[in-house]
């Protein structure tokens, strides 16, 4: 069985972060492991608190994973300070980790800032060079490119700029601000539109975590990058199409929409 490691923050409401990553990896057929960067107190309405882990403890988590069950892919999500980012980069380099997908979580769906400015600089310098793919949304791509993105043309321009500037493949996600389902994948200075299914569902908490984890899972199984992105978008569409409706605001998706079996169906 192929394996994947998620390095990210915990979401107490279960819709994003480590919790979403593990659900997604499991549903995409890989064995999921985790190294937690921070605890968050949050629900669908927002985040009320963040408590970072000690850098030494994060290092310990990563070491214990790599020295026993070596991951075939790594997804990196919310990392809230420079020291933690440097630890992650150093350990992944030391273990020669492959198939690293970075979801540069800078702003949450609810609009809360998650990443300090200094940490953004450190992420660019230390993590991006290790990544096979980064997956910014529109606000994050604006920070990374320095461009205002208001159209699909702007998306293409920003994707090319980020690809050239940081020398890594980029999946720039359209989202509700530009389009609901179409993303730009920039590889080696060439843009390719990845078209998705438009789904009228306001419950989108954790979509970025889910997509990046699914991509890492497919890379772990040996699919190439383009195929991994396409398969992952199809999975995300299925999770959204299930129309799960939980919470008072933008709620989580049903990551287990395709889960079947005797343990699911049996009820007391």
Order of alpha helices (4+ residues) and beta strands (2+ residues): beta-alpha-beta-beta-alpha-beta-alpha-beta-alpha-beta-alpha-alpha-beta-alpha-beta-beta-alpha-alpha-alpha
